Amino acid sequence: MFLSKYLRILESSSKLFNSKALPNILNKQANFSSKHLLFANYCQHSFHERLRQGHYTNELQELIQKNGSDSLEVANYLESTSFDLNKKGDYDDALEMALIAKNIYKDKKMSASEFVLLDLISEIYLKTQNQEQAINTLEELIDLKETLHGVENPLNSSLYYRTGSLYFHQAKFEDALKYYQKAYDLIKQSSQDEAQKAIYLNYFIALSAYNLSKFEDAKKAAMNALDYYNEKDDQKAIYRCSHLLGLICEEMDDLDGGALYFKKALLAAEEAYRPDSYELALINYLVGKSEYRLDRTDAAIKYTTKSLQIYQNLKNESPLDVADALYNLSLMHYKKQETEEALKHLNEALDLYFAHKNKDDIKIAVALETKGMLLESLERDPEAIGAFDQALQICDAHKERSPKIAKIYYNIARIYSELFAEKLDDAQDYAHKALDIASADKNSKFYEEAKALVDVLDHEVHHKQTIDRDDDHVCDDHCKHHHH
């Protein structure tokens, strides 16, 4: 839930190959090769057209006339010039020259020179925000190096790391994990001094595994990284690793472990960051959430209030972070039966969600469901039904059949059936909608709960209809008797 927030504070930082996946990978590589060839041909054509128009220096034109356009002399000139143009920020011309020079070296089987230019080309793609081409170029470089120098060459590790990082920032976590792991394995085989440098890769391995829900692997890697940074007394790294371990423990339903690591992260953040920093706001928020889940409500309110205060005072204030903290505070006060205070915070949160067009409309639906329960507990029934109906409208309009929507349908169906007799038919309808979504996983506990609710409501509605029919018959008999 909090990963998007978490990744914002990080410093710069597809499944593994198997027999079934390999044909797709080969097809992808074949498609890239054909696209790359087309682009190279375009550059070649553009290059000659620019030459004809006198776009390039006399020196280059003389080299071509003397040695031919595919000569090493021309390639060397293009390579040198592309590096200079890259430094000056003239990326289009730098890329064009680098690609043509690379192809000349490739035709002449000069792999070492090709390595250098592939590296430059990937750098230019990154500078021009073309991550897809940067990845393709690095993978081309990796293939070439592995073919010539072997898969176990330690020099490949930095390439693996760079490629993994690009995949990570594209949220392609399976590919990221594959390359991070390859880099780690290579470095670990090196000298002891070099092997120490592999420790930092544990953190990125843990992040990738976390995003793939491989929580055991993520926890192991993150703990290795944390042990290392504890020895180095690197408080920022300790904060990041402990923070991640808290998230991992929560996903593994280890609430005590999550609380422990979040508090460790908080201590490190207090050492490493300013008191008014985003990091302090976020980790106080997470500590508050974990305390709430452990039924330590007073402590939860303390940490969440601290988080809210920092969020509100940030120069680049994030209204949705403020809204999330307010929403959590409303739950905490509601748990303490401080309903008016809870409703106040919840209304403030909803105002922010609506004002800033929060894209997570399911979060708004959950907040409206909570508002309905708060209003009902205050015996403000018409307003409660209005809040529930707003939540249901969002769910009905939502295209994705998510478990969160099913839970909203289920909860409101129960409330309607238990507290609002006139809403029994609606309760039955929403219970069926919840069951329909839950049926995607018939082995889940929620599916059993939804099915049980549907059975009860189907029976109650049938019983009500039977009584209504009997009442109609009594009425009919009475009317007939009165008429006669």
N, C-alpha and C positions, 0 to 999 in steps of 0.2 A: 504494500500500500504506500509506503513512504519512500520507495526507491527513487522515484523521479526527483524528490527533494534531495535525497541523499547524493545522487550523482551530481547535482549542481555544485556541491562543495568540494568535489574531488579535484585535486590538482591534475595537471595534464597526464593524463595517464594513457542448420545444416548439419548436420550430424557428422560424427567421425566417419572416415572412409569405411565402407563395407561393400560386400559383393553386390548388393542391390543398388547402392547409391552410386557406384563407380561409373556406370554408363551415363548417368545424368551429368556427372562431373566432366567426363570426357566430352560430352556434347557441348557443355558450357565452354570448355576450353577451345573446342573446335569453332564455336560461334565467335568467341573472342578473337581467335586467330584471323578469321575471315574479316571481322570488323576492323581489326588492327591493320590488316593488309590494305583494306580499302582506304583507311585514314592515311596510311603511309603513302599510298599511290596518289591520294589527293595532295599531300604535302609535296610530293615529287613534282606533280603538275604545277602546283602553286609556285614552287621554287623556280622552275624553269620560266614560268610566266613573269615572275618578278625579275629574274635575270634579264629577260628580253626587254623589260621596261626600265632597266637600269637601276633597280631598287637597291642592289648590293654594290659593294665597293669594287673599284677597278681591280684591286688585288685578287679578289675571289674570281672575277671574270677572267683574269689573266691565267690563274691557276687552272681553271676549267679548260681554257683554250690550249694550254700547254700540256696538261696531264690527263684530261678527260674528266667528265662530271662524276665518275665513280672511282676516282683515284684516291689513294691514301692521303695525298697532299690536300685534296679538297676536304676529305673527312676530318683531317687534323685541324684545318682552318675552321670548319663548321663547328667542331667540338669546342675549340677555344673560344670562338665567338659566342656560342650558345651559353657558356658559363658566364661570360661578361654581360650578356643581355639579361640573363636571369638575375644577376646582382643588381642591375639597373631597373628591374621590374618590367622589362619588355618581354612578357611571358609568351606571347603568340609567336614572335620571331624566334625566341629561344627554343620553344618546343619544336617548331618546324625544322630548325637546323639540327637539333639534337636527334630527332627521328630519322632524318636523312643520313646523318653521320653514322648512327647506330646500324642502319640497314647496310651501309657500305662495309662497316666492320664485320657485320654478320656474314655477308657474302664472301668476305675474304677470310672467314674463320678466325677472326681476331677477338676471342672471347673476353680477354682482359679489358680491352678497350670498350667492348659492348657492355660489360659489367658497369663501368663508370657511367656510361650514358644512360643506361636503364635506371640507375640510381638518381641521376639528374632529372630524368623525365618524370619519375614518380614524385620527386620534390616539386616540380613545376605544377603537376596535376593537383597536388595538395594545396599549393599556394593559390590556385585558381578554383578551389573548392570542388574539384572533380574527384571525389574520394573513390568512386567506382573505378575510374581509369587508373588511379594511383594504386589501388589493390591489384588490378590486373597486371600492371607493370611490375610490381613487386613479385607477384607470383610467377611471372615470366622470368624474372631474375633468379628466383629461388629454383625453378626448374632447371635453368641453365647451370647454376652453381652445383646443384645436387648431381646433375648428369656428369659434370666435369670433375668435381672434387669429392663426391660422395655425400650421402645423407648425414654422416657423422662428423662432418667438418665443423669444428667449434666456431669458425668464422661465420657460419650460417645463423648463429643464435640471434644476433642483432636484427637480421632480416626477419626472422620468425617473430620477434617481439614487435617490430614495427608493423608487420602485417596483421598480427593479432590485435594490436591497438586500433588499427583502422577498422577492422571488423567489429571490434567492441563498440566504437563510437557510431557505427551504423546499426547497432543492436542486433548484430548477427553473432550471437553469443556462442553457438556451437563451433563456428569457424574460429572465433577468437580464442576459445578454450583450447582448441587443437593446436594453434600456433604458439600460444603461451606455454603450453605443456611441452611442446617440442623445444622451445628455447630453454626452458627450465632443465629438461633432461640433458641437453647438450652442455650447458654450463656446469651442471653437477658432475659431469664426467671430467671436468678440467682440474687444474690444480686446486689445492685447498683455498688459496686466496681468492681465486676466481669463483669457486663454488659458493663462497660467502655472498657474492654479488647476486646469486640466484634467489636469495631469500626474498628480495623485493617482488619477484615474480609471483610468489605465493599469494600476495594480496590480489593481483589481477586474476590469477587462477580462481581464487575464492569468489571474487565478484562475478566472473563469468559463470561459474558453477551455481552460484546463488540465483542468477537470472534464469538458469535452466532448471531450477528446483532440485538440483542435486545437492541437497543440504548437508549430507554427511561429508561429501568431498569438499564442499565449501568451508565447512567448519574446520576440517583438518588443516586445510591450506591457510586459513585465516589465523588459526592458533599458532602455526609455525611462524607466520609473519610477526604475530604479536610477541612471541617469545624473543625473537631477534631484536625487535624495536624496544622491548623492555630493557634488554641488556645495553642498548645504545642510548637509552633515556631520551628517545626522540618522541616528544609529547604529541606532536601533530600526527605522526604515524600511529602512535598508540591510540589516539582519538579515533582515527579512521578504522583501524583494525577492530577496536572494541565496539565501535558503532556498528560495523558490519556483523560482528559476532552476536550482538544483541538482536539484530534483525533475523539472523539465521536461527537463533534459539527460539524466537517467537514463532517462526514458521514450523519449527519442530515441536511446538507446544510445550517447550521448556520455559515456562513463564519466570521461574526463579532465576534460571540462567540468563534470560533476556534482561531482567532487572539488574542483575549483577554486572553484566557487561555495559549496559547503558550508563550505570553509575560510574563505572571505571572510565568510560568515555567522557562523562561530565567532568570528572576530576582532571583528566588530561586537557580538556578544552579550556577549563578555567586557568590552566598553566600556559596554554599555547596561544589563546586568542583574547581579544579585548572583551571586556564585560558586555559591550553593546553589539557584539558580533552576531551574524546570522548563525554561526555554528553553536553559540551558547543558546540562542533561542530554540533551535531545532532539537538539541540534545535534552534541554529541559522539557520540551514538549514530549519527547519519546519516553523520558523517565516518568513523567506524569501519566502517560498512557499505560505504562507497564505497572505502575503502582495501583492504578484504577483496576486493572485486570486481576490484581492480587488482593482486591478488596481493602486496600489501604487508602481510603477515599480522602482523608484529610491531607495526607502527603501528596496524593495525586493533585488535589486542588492547589497546594502550595507550588509545586513544580510547574503546573500548567499556567497558573497566574503569572509566574516569573517569565515563562515563555511568551505569554501574551504581551506583557509589558515591553519586552525587548523587541518583539515584532512590531509593535505600534510605534516604537521610537527609532526604528531603522530609517536611514535616509532614503534608501530605495525600498520603502515599505511594500510588502507583498500582501494585498488585501485578502487573498485566498488563504494565505497562511494564518492571518489574523482570524478569518472566518472559521478555519479548522480548530484553532485553539478555543474560540468561543463555543463552538459546537461541543467539544469535549468537556468544557466547563459546565455546559448545560446538563450533560449526562451525569456528571459528578454531583452537582447540586440536586438533581432529581433523585439520585440514589440516596441522598441524605434527607429526602422528602422536603427539600427546600424548593418547592415547586415554582413559586413566583420568581425567585432568583434564576431558576433554571429556564423558565420561559423568557425572561428578559435577555439572557445570553443567547438563547436559540433564535429569537427574533432578530437580534443584531447580526448573527451569523447568516441567517437567510437573506437579510437585506444586502449583505456583501456578496453572497453567492449570486443573487439576481442582478445586482448593480454591475457586477464585473463579468457577467455572462460566463459563469463557470461552465466549461464544456462537459464536466462530469455531472450530467443531469440526474444520474442515479443517486449521486450523493445528495442532491437537492431533494429527491423523492424520499430518501431515508430520513432526512431532516424534517420533512413535512409529516412523515409518519410519526416521528418522535413528538412533533408539535401536537399532533392529534391526540396522542396519549397524555401529554401534559394537560391539554385543555379538558380532556375527559375527566382527569383526576380532579380538576377544579370545578367539575359539574357544569362546564360550558359546552354542552352537547352539540348544539348547532354549529358552533365554531370548530369543534373537533371533527365533525363529519365533513365540514368544508375543507379542512386540512387533509383529511384522509382522501377525499375525492381528488384534490390537487395531485397528491402523490400517485394515485391510481391513473390519472390522466397521463402523467409522465411515463409510467410503466406501459400503459396501453400503446403509447405512441413510439416506444423504443423498439428499434429493429432487432437488437440483440436479445436473445433469450438467456439472460444471465441468471446465475443462482441468486444474486442479490435481488433481482426483480421477483423471483419466485418467493423469496423470504418476505418481501413486502406484501405480495398477494396473500400469503399464508397468514401473516400477522394480522392484517386488516380483516381477513375473513373470520378469524377467531374473535376479534374484538366486536365485529358486527354481530356475529351469532350469539355472543354472550351478553352484550349490553344493549343492543338495538334490535328489538323484535321485528320492527318494520323493515329491517335490512337483511332478513334471513335469505331471501332469494339472491341478493347481491353477494352475500357471504358464500353461498353455494357456488356461484359463478366464479368468484375469485379463488376459492379453494380448488376448483377444477383447473384453473389457469396455473396455479402453483404446482399441482400434480403433473400437469402436462410438461412443464419445464423440468421438474424433478425426475421425470421418467427417463431422462437421458442417463441417469445413474441409478438403476433400480436396486443396487446393493447399498446405497447410502442410507444413513439414519434419517435424513430429511425426507427421503422418498417415503419411508414407512410412516413418518409423522403426517405428511401431506395426504397419504392414502387413508389413514385413520380418520383425519378430519373430513375428507370427502365422504367417507362411509357414514359418519355421524350426521353430516349435514344433509346428505341425500335422504337418510331415514327421517330426519326432522321435517324436511320440506314435504316428503311424501305423506307423513303423518298430518301435517298442517293442511295439505290439499284434501286429504280424506275428511278431516273435520269440517273444512269449508264446504265440501260437497254435501255432507250430512246436514249442515246448517241450511244450505240451499233447499234441501228436500223438506226439512221442517217448515221452512218459510213457504214453500210451494203448497204443502198440505194445509197450512194455516190459511193461506189465501183462498184455496179452493173451498174450505169449510166456511169461511167468512162469506164467500160469494153465494154459496147455497143458502 
